[in-house]
Amino acid sequence: MIPYDKLQRHVDNHLYSLVFATVSGAHLYGFPSANSDFDLRGVHLLPLEQVVGLDPGEETVEKNGMYDGIEIDLVTHDAKKFFGLMLKKNGYVLEQLFSPLVVHTTPEHEQLKAIAKDCITRHHSHHYLGFAATQWELFRKENPPKVKPLLYVYRVLLTGIHLMRTGEIEANLLKLNETAKLPYIDDLVERKLEGSEKGHLEATNMEFHEREYERLVAELELASEKSTLPERASGKEALNDLLVRLRISSS
């Protein structure tokens, strides 16, 4: 269960006004452990004087630690930085933007989600392929192998495949598996949720998961090749207009 009231207090106490704040990480992905921290992500708006003056404001605000009995990892970017990331093949910012676990929202948040659809390209597949490769290496190096990085491998590959085929962001592994129907996902999630005792896999399962990893990588590559998503983002002008309006409103 997500303690929205406690998370809201961090929104209220933020240094700058926020365009939105959502929950990301394991809670968004559908496999939080009892001790998982709460990844709070969002966009803040620097006041105009901190943008045009000699003393710039904080482009990125980070805060982590134990607060009100829960562990919080908060990261927000100024609107300009976040909008710039949206124009690159960055799946993270899109997942944060479209997260259904909303702590704080504004009308501009909804406008941003509408514009984001023109920022998604077939090249976002490279983000998911790269992240899956990194997590796979982490998984292979552990002895005994841990469930957590393996779940991240499957999550990002299925998110990427779904994005290439539908143009929609879906980061929840359990929802993704409703379509993918991988029979081992439920067991892996259960092991992760039960904690460290069952959070490892037997070495004999390595060959099976390596075959599945390679199969899903190939499936994502093929989905990217066949995707009807555009080659380039077309939302730059709309993002610029929104940024200007936000800056003016903060002056």
N, C-alpha and C positions, 0 to 999 in steps of 0.2 A: 504494500500500500504506500502510495506517495503522499508525504506530509505537505500538501500544498500550502497550508497556513504558515508553516515554518519557512518554506522556500520563498513565500511571498514577502516575508520580512526582509530577506536579502535583496529582493527587488526594490522594496521601499527604501532601503538604506544604501542603494547604489550611488556611486559618486555622480553619475549622470542620468538623465532621463533615458528610458529604454523604449525602443521600438517594439521589441518582443523579448520574451525569455521562455525557453522550453527546457524540458528534461531530455537528455541524450544518454548515451552509454548503455549499460546493461539493462536498465529499466526500459529504454526504448526498444532494445533488441529482443526483449522478451525472456531473458534468462538472468535476472538479478538474484544474487545470493542474499542471505539474510544480512550479511555485513557489507553489501555493496554500497559504495558511496553514491551520492546524487550528483550527476554531472549536469550542472545548470549552464546553459549556453544561450547567447543572445546577441543583440545589436544595441549599442548605446549611441547617443548623439552628443558629440562635443559641442559646446556653446560656440557661437560664431567667433568670439574674440580669441578662443583657443585654437581656431583653425587659421585665422589670418594674421594673428599676432606673432611676435618673436618667441613667445613661450608656448610651444604646442602642448595640447592636452594629451592624455594617455590614449594612444591608438588602440591598445589592448589592455584590458583590466583583468587581472587574475587574483583569485582569492581561494584558499583551500584550508581546511582544518575541521575540527569538531565544533559544531555550533548547535545549541538546543538539543544536544544528545544525538545528533546525526552528523555524518561526515559529508561535507559539501566541497565540490570542486567547481568553482565558478570561473567561466571565461567568457568575456564579451568583447566584441570588436566595434570600433567606431564604424558608422554606416559606410563611409567611403571605403575603408579597408574591406568590409564584408561584401559590398557590392562588387569590388574588384575581384574578390575570390569567386563570386558567382559567375563571372565572365570567363573563368578558367575551368578546367576539368576537375573541379573539387567537389566530390560527393558529400564530404562532411557538412559543408555549409548548407547544402540542399536538405540533408537529413535533419539538421537542426531547424531550418526554416519550416519544414513540413511536419515536424514532430507533432503528433496529436496530444502530447503531454504538455499542455500549455499552462504556464504559470502566470504570464503577463502578455497581453496582446493590445493592439491599437488598430485603428483603421488602416494605418500605413503598413502594418503587418500583412493584412489581407491584400493590399495593393502589391506588396512585394512578392507574395506567393503567386499572384496572377502574372507578374512580370517574369518570374523565375521559369515559367514554362517556355519562355523564349530564350532561355539561357542554357537549356539542356541540349547536349549534342551527343552524337554517337561516340565521341572521343572520351566521354565520361567512363567508358568501359576501361580505359587505361588506369584510372584511379582505383577501380575495384580489383583489377588484375594485379596491380602493384601491391595493394594492401594485403590481398590474399597470399601473395608470394612471401611477404614479410612475416605474416602470421604462421604460414606453413613452416618456414625455417625455424621460428620459435618453437613450434610444436615438435619438430624433428630433433631439436637439440636437447629437449627435456628427457631425463631418465629417472623414473618412468614418465612417459608422455602424459601431459595434462590435458584435461577436457577443454578448458577455457579457450586457449588459442585455436583449437580445432573448431569450436563453435563459431569463433570469429571468422575463420576461413570459410565455413559454409554460409555464414550470414552474408558476408560481403559478396561472395560469388552469386548467391541467389538474388541479392539486391541488384547487382549489376545485370544479371540476365533479365530480371523483371523490368528494369528500367529500359533496357535496349528493346524489349518486345512491346512495352506498353507506353513508355514515356512518363511513367509514374514512379514516384519515390515511395518505396516501402522498405522500412528497416527492421521490422519485427520478424524474426526468424520463424516463429510459430505460424504467423499469417502467411508468410512466403511458402511455408511447407504445405499449406492447404492445397496449393497448386503443384508444387514440386513433388510432394508425396514421397519423400525420402524416409524409409521405414526406421532408420536409426536415429533420426533427429530427436524424437521424444525421449529416448533413452539417454542420449547425451545431455539434454537439457535437465533431465531428472538428476543425473549424476552431479551436474554443476550446482543445482539448487540444494542438494543434500550436503554439500560442503566437501572439505578436504579428504575425508576418508574414502569417498567414492569419486573424487575428482580426478582420478588417474585412469589410464587405459592399460590393458595388457599389451605387451610388445607384439603379441601375435596378431593384433588388430591393425598394426601399422601398414602392412601391405594392402589390406582392404581399403583403408582410408587414403592411401597414396593413389590407388586406382581411381577412387571417387574424386579426389582432388584434380587429377589430370583430366578426368572426364568432364567435370564441371568447368574447368578452365577452357577446354576446347569448346564446350557449349556456349560459354560467354563470348569467346572469340567469334564463333559462328553467328551468334545473335547480333553482335556488333556489325559484322559484315552485311547481314540481311536487314539491319534496322532501317526504318524510315525516318529516324531522327536526322536533323540537319547536320551538316559538316561544321557550321559555325554558329555561335550564339548571335541572336539578333536583338537582344534586349538592352543594349548599351544606352541608346537614346532615352528609353523609358526610365532606366535606372538613374541616368543623369538628371532627368527632370524631377524625379522623386527626391533625389539628394538635394537639389537646389531648393525645393519646397520645404524640406526638413530643416535645412540650414536657415532659411528665412524665418521659419516659424520659431526657431530657437533664439533668434536675435532680440 
